[in-house]
């Protein structure tokens, strides 16, 4: 896939609660813990010693209080992925965007309410060492407050977190990526995982494999999260089908499929019925990539669905799509639509205040002080990534949100361009090493938006350096995905494809071949600059004005 069109309704409507909400409180100790995987014990950074970390379970309207104690040797922040953070933007979590990091030995308490959302989201590290997300993450489950689900009530709900595992210190892995200006073969993950476990196809991993015991005839709700650092994943259960009922905590028209495709940062709520003969059936996840040259580790994570009462000694494996099966992936992604009768549904705006055309892809920067710097065109340049030729440079002395709130100059400029500097044949592979197009510029440039404005964005993938899908996540908002397609966007024919009736809503999507942050959610790219920020101005009422930061807000 190469282009995608979305509509961002930049609103922050406060919702009145009918009854008193609960306060849900957690304590997260972030530190070094020994974890046994792939025949060896490794010391990794985790929360409360578990992988995945603790699941957060709330009802819509509840307030969360998360006490984070940083006992690790690294600067840490936590991001509550997909949460709207209405009037609580200070708690969103991205380092140097909405807060400065929690220093080693220090603590910070995140406080925010969950309003206008139901479904599955997740939380993860969003620190200076972005690779820590591989082990610092967990599910966020938001249930309805006063009513049932808009689908068949499940017998049981099961979080399934898909991820990756490295036999290496994650800080070392990230340093290799940055130092060498790319993704060396030695930095590829050693296993894919389901709920932190690789499964029986990996050495020394059968005993710890995730196992789900099911009762024949019952319906189960799988809350699937792709916490993998780098890869979209196919997911199947042998001889079973799924009904997708929500994505990124937004309800969908029920969609029946035998395979789930999910990009890094995305979630999917799917029902499956235990309707097969008694036995054992494997669930499995393996990568999907539409890039002809990007390397990915071969492997398949597995778990086991066991029918209670079965005496089977062998399990059936699902037949997964090829890792290059773009037609299956595109069919899944483009078939999902919003449930208009669901709670919190708002019709898609048809009047647009701002239009942006954003190219995304790889690029080159002069090496500067980076050691061992190299790139496909020679030793004097390092790999980068950019949006509209701007390679994001994070501030280091003050967060963007503080600079906005206090009116501090010199931290950012509000001149992020609405269009790329040059129009070219964006998806033509012959342009992949065109030096004139590859060179990018560092900058902390944001896009200023008026409160309650509607923004239409066309994300245009490019073939620069390579063709690859880029999972893009917008903090603080959902957006409507109006259309998806291949090749270069056609401004004449494109709008005729827009679904303005029931487009799917997401906070994260795979773009094919306060201050809110847009970035690529493939963390192997994040240090390279595939990020930008929206600065949403205050409204005219108290309910649309950013409040002051909390007293214990981390300072740089």
HELIX and SHEET records of a PDB file:
HELIX    1   1 UNK A   89  UNK A   91  5                                   3    
HELIX    2   2 UNK A  130  UNK A  134  5                                   5    
HELIX    3   3 UNK A  170  UNK A  180  1                                  11    
HELIX    4   4 UNK A  185  UNK A  187  5                                   3    
HELIX    5   5 UNK A  326  UNK A  335  1                                  10    
HELIX    6   6 UNK A  400  UNK A  406  1                                   7    
HELIX    7   7 UNK A  429  UNK A  431  5                                   3    
HELIX    8   8 UNK A  435  UNK A  438  1                                   4    
HELIX    9   9 UNK A  494  UNK A  497  5                                   4    
HELIX   10  10 UNK A  523  UNK A  526  1                                   4    
HELIX   11  11 UNK A  542  UNK A  544  5                                   3    
SHEET    1   A 6 UNK A 381  UNK A 387  0                                        
SHEET    2   A 6 UNK A 354  UNK A 366 -1                                        
SHEET    3   A 6 UNK A 454  UNK A 461  1                                        
SHEET    4   A 6 UNK A   3  UNK A   9 -1                                        
SHEET    5   A 6 UNK A 479  UNK A 485 -1                                        
SHEET    6   A 6 UNK A 504  UNK A 506 -1                                        
SHEET    1   B 4 UNK A  40  UNK A  47  0                                        
SHEET    2   B 4 UNK A  23  UNK A  37 -1                                        
SHEET    3   B 4 UNK A  63  UNK A  70  1                                        
SHEET    4   B 4 UNK A 107  UNK A 113 -1                                        
SHEET    1   C 4 UNK A  56  UNK A  59  0                                        
SHEET    2   C 4 UNK A 137  UNK A 143  1                                        
SHEET    3   C 4 UNK A 119  UNK A 125 -1                                        
SHEET    4   C 4 UNK A  78  UNK A  81 -1                                        
SHEET    1   D 6 UNK A 191  UNK A 194  0                                        
SHEET    2   D 6 UNK A 156  UNK A 165 -1                                        
SHEET    3   D 6 UNK A 219  UNK A 226  1                                        
SHEET    4   D 6 UNK A 267  UNK A 273 -1                                        
SHEET    5   D 6 UNK A 242  UNK A 247 -1                                        
SHEET    6   D 6 UNK A 250  UNK A 257 -1                                        
SHEET    1   E 5 UNK A 211  UNK A 214  0                                        
SHEET    2   E 5 UNK A 301  UNK A 307  1                                        
SHEET    3   E 5 UNK A 280  UNK A 288 -1                                        
SHEET    4   E 5 UNK A 232  UNK A 237 -1                                        
SHEET    5   E 5 UNK A 260  UNK A 262 -1                                        
SHEET    1   F 4 UNK A 211  UNK A 214  0                                        
SHEET    2   F 4 UNK A 301  UNK A 307  1                                        
SHEET    3   F 4 UNK A 280  UNK A 288 -1                                        
SHEET    4   F 4 UNK A 315  UNK A 316  1                                        
SHEET    1   G 2 UNK A 390  UNK A 392  0                                        
SHEET    2   G 2 UNK A 441  UNK A 443  1                                        
SHEET    1   H 5 UNK A 446  UNK A 449  0                                        
SHEET    2   H 5 UNK A 531  UNK A 536  1                                        
SHEET    3   H 5 UNK A 515  UNK A 520 -1                                        
SHEET    4   H 5 UNK A 470  UNK A 474 -1                                        
SHEET    5   H 5 UNK A 508  UNK A 511 -1                                        
END                                                                             
